[in-house]
Amino acid sequence: MTVKIRLAKTSKKGSSIFRIVVVPTRSKRDGQCIDSLGLYDSTLNPPVLKIDKEKYQEWIKKGAKPSTGLRKILK
């Protein structure tokens, strides 16, 4: 089973608050997640990014790949 680290929307329409989650590659954007790694809130100025770096590195070592959108945010 391949997994990805990506964003899952948790807020209402019009506001952009996302959880950073580990999910199977073929699941829906807001489908069931394996693990939650953090939070990204773009409604604040500047945007807030909270991520558990230890968990993130552990999943990367296991072979999980971050999505393109998440890679842009992490830079």
trRosetta pair geometry for C-beta under 8 A, 3 or more apart (Angstrom, degrees):
i j d omega theta_ij theta_ji phi_ij phi_ji
1 24 5.9 -60 -178 -123 111 105
1 25 8.0 -175 178 8 68 94
2 24 7.3 95 80 -158 53 65
2 25 4.6 15 94 -25 100 131
2 63 7.4 -98 -133 131 72 114
2 65 8.0 -8 179 15 105 105
3 22 5.5 27 166 180 129 93
3 23 6.6 164 -154 84 85 27
3 24 5.8 -63 -103 -102 72 38
3 25 6.5 -137 -108 -42 20 74
3 34 6.5 -39 -132 12 139 149
3 59 7.4 -93 104 -166 129 108
3 62 7.8 5 50 109 127 114
3 63 7.4 101 44 95 89 84
3 64 4.6 -42 95 -108 100 94
3 65 8.0 154 95 23 55 64
4 22 7.4 174 87 -148 35 55
4 23 6.1 -23 62 64 81 78
4 24 7.9 38 18 146 80 14
4 25 5.4 96 -18 -100 107 66
4 64 6.3 144 -122 -166 16 85
4 65 5.7 -38 -118 70 73 74
4 66 7.2 103 -172 -129 77 16
4 67 5.8 65 170 -58 124 85
5 20 6.7 19 177 176 95 92
5 21 7.3 -179 -149 92 57 32
5 22 5.5 -29 -97 -94 71 71
5 37 6.7 3 -147 7 113 151
5 56 7.1 75 -139 -137 159 81
5 59 6.0 112 -68 117 120 142
5 60 7.8 -37 -15 -69 143 75
5 64 5.2 84 -34 146 94 121
5 65 7.0 -150 19 98 84 26
5 66 4.5 -38 70 -99 106 66
5 67 6.9 -134 87 -5 55 76
5 70 6.1 -137 114 110 88 170
6 20 7.6 -165 107 -148 17 60
6 21 6.7 -29 67 64 60 75
6 23 6.4 -57 40 31 104 113
6 29 7.8 -100 123 -136 129 67
6 66 7.2 142 -75 -160 57 55
6 67 3.9 58 -106 -17 98 132
6 69 7.1 65 -149 57 86 106
6 70 5.7 -136 -122 -29 46 129
7 18 4.0 -5 -166 177 108 143
7 19 7.2 139 -157 69 56 42
7 20 6.3 -36 -97 -98 61 58
7 21 7.6 101 -136 22 16 83
7 29 7.9 -6 94 -164 69 95
7 40 6.5 -56 -118 41 115 132
7 67 7.0 -99 5 52 78 139
7 69 6.0 -72 8 103 124 127
7 70 6.0 176 -35 -72 90 94
7 73 7.9 93 -62 -2 127 153
8 18 6.3 138 63 -162 36 81
8 19 4.8 -23 62 59 96 95
8 20 8.0 170 18 -92 81 12
8 21 4.9 9 -4 13 124 132
8 23 7.4 115 -62 -41 120 137
8 29 6.3 154 -121 158 66 66
8 30 5.4 118 -162 -110 95 56
8 33 6.5 -96 -29 -61 157 129
9 16 7.6 -73 -125 -142 100 58
9 17 7.4 98 -156 76 63 54
9 18 5.6 -47 -94 -102 48 80
9 29 6.8 23 9 141 96 118
9 30 6.1 -56 52 -79 80 110
10 17 5.5 -66 65 105 92 96
10 18 6.6 142 7 -123 88 26
10 19 5.4 75 -36 -22 127 99
11 15 4.5 -87 143 92 142 102
11 16 6.7 -168 50 -116 136 6
11 17 3.9 96 -35 37 126 100
11 18 8.0 -73 4 -55 99 46
11 43 7.9 161 -135 -31 177 135
12 15 5.8 50 62 32 76 105
15 43 5.2 -2 -157 -78 93 138
16 41 7.6 136 102 -158 69 43
16 42 4.3 -21 96 56 121 112
16 43 5.9 162 51 -51 71 81
17 39 7.3 -11 -175 -170 90 99
17 40 7.4 168 -157 89 47 54
17 41 5.0 -2 -116 -112 86 78
17 42 7.6 -157 -81 25 43 68
17 43 6.5 -37 -58 -3 86 116
18 39 7.3 154 87 -159 50 53
18 40 4.7 -9 64 61 98 99
18 41 7.8 -170 28 -75 62 40
18 42 7.8 30 6 -6 102 101
19 33 7.7 -98 110 -36 129 166
19 36 5.7 -46 176 -142 123 107
19 38 7.3 161 -163 90 59 38
19 39 5.9 -35 -112 -101 56 65
19 40 7.8 178 -94 21 9 76
20 36 7.3 107 77 -168 56 62
20 37 4.5 -65 105 71 103 99
20 38 4.3 9 39 59 121 84
20 39 6.8 -120 4 -54 88 18
20 40 6.2 85 -48 -18 99 102
20 51 5.8 -8 50 -109 157 100
20 56 8.0 -8 134 -92 136 109
20 70 6.7 107 -130 -128 103 123
21 33 3.9 -70 -176 -132 133 144
21 34 7.5 134 172 42 89 63
21 35 6.9 162 -158 85 66 46
21 36 5.3 -33 -103 -106 83 60
21 37 6.6 179 -94 12 26 85
22 33 6.3 106 64 -174 50 93
22 34 4.6 -60 100 62 98 106
22 35 4.4 17 36 50 118 91
22 36 7.9 -130 16 -66 77 22
22 37 6.7 87 -29 -31 91 111
22 59 5.5 -136 -95 -131 138 148
22 64 5.8 -52 -134 -129 109 156
23 27 4.7 -110 169 56 117 132
23 31 6.4 108 -153 76 135 99
23 32 7.4 139 -131 93 98 49
23 33 5.0 -71 -80 -117 89 69
23 34 6.3 173 -97 1 33 88
24 27 4.8 99 64 -22 87 108
24 34 7.3 108 -37 -39 70 114
27 31 3.8 -138 171 76 106 147
27 32 6.5 -110 -149 51 145 68
28 31 3.8 120 50 -42 82 107
33 36 6.2 79 113 -67 145 74
35 55 6.7 -154 151 -177 134 126
35 59 7.1 -157 66 -78 139 130
37 51 5.7 15 140 -152 98 83
37 52 5.3 -129 -164 42 66 93
37 55 5.1 -165 -122 102 88 124
37 56 5.4 91 -163 -72 138 82
37 59 7.3 -79 -79 3 134 145
38 49 7.2 42 143 178 136 66
38 50 4.9 -167 -163 104 103 63
38 51 3.5 -81 -34 -103 165 54
38 52 5.8 -170 -62 0 94 68
38 56 7.7 -11 -13 -58 121 115
39 48 7.4 0 110 113 98 101
39 49 7.7 -180 92 -149 55 36
39 50 4.8 13 51 54 89 103
39 51 7.9 -157 31 -69 45 57
40 47 6.9 15 -175 167 83 115
40 48 7.2 172 -150 91 40 60
40 49 5.2 4 -110 -110 82 74
40 50 7.8 -161 -71 30 44 61
40 73 6.1 -13 -129 -173 150 153
41 44 5.4 45 119 6 110 107
41 47 6.4 -180 91 -160 54 72
41 48 4.4 8 52 53 103 102
42 47 4.5 -14 -115 -117 56 122
43 47 7.9 97 27 -113 30 77
44 47 6.1 128 68 -114 80 34
44 48 5.3 31 52 -16 138 101
49 73 6.5 157 -102 162 135 107
49 74 7.8 161 -172 -97 154 52
51 56 5.8 32 160 -47 115 139
51 74 8.0 -3 -6 -106 166 97
52 55 4.1 39 104 21 117 114
52 56 6.3 160 89 -19 62 87
53 56 5.4 -55 -143 37 33 116
53 57 6.2 31 159 -17 67 105
54 57 6.1 -56 -148 37 27 107
54 58 6.4 31 152 -22 62 108
55 58 5.5 -55 -148 35 32 116
55 59 6.5 28 156 -16 66 105
56 59 6.1 -59 -152 37 28 106
56 60 6.5 30 151 -20 64 107
57 60 5.5 -53 -146 35 34 115
57 61 6.4 37 154 -20 65 104
58 61 5.8 -55 -153 34 29 112
58 62 6.6 26 150 -17 63 108
59 62 5.4 -55 -148 38 37 113
59 64 4.1 -22 161 32 97 139
60 63 7.9 111 179 -21 28 9
60 64 6.1 -79 -84 63 35 84
60 66 7.9 -17 -94 -30 98 95
66 70 4.4 -121 -177 91 106 123
66 71 5.2 134 109 -61 121 81
66 74 7.0 -19 177 -3 166 145
67 70 4.7 91 56 9 81 104
67 71 7.0 -140 94 -9 42 87
68 71 5.6 -50 -148 32 34 115
68 72 6.7 36 154 -21 64 102
69 72 5.9 -53 -155 31 33 111
69 73 6.7 29 151 -15 64 106
70 73 5.6 -55 -150 37 37 112
70 74 6.2 35 154 -20 69 108
71 74 5.8 -58 -145 38 30 110
71 75 6.8 36 156 -27 63 99
72 75 6.1 -51 -157 22 31 111
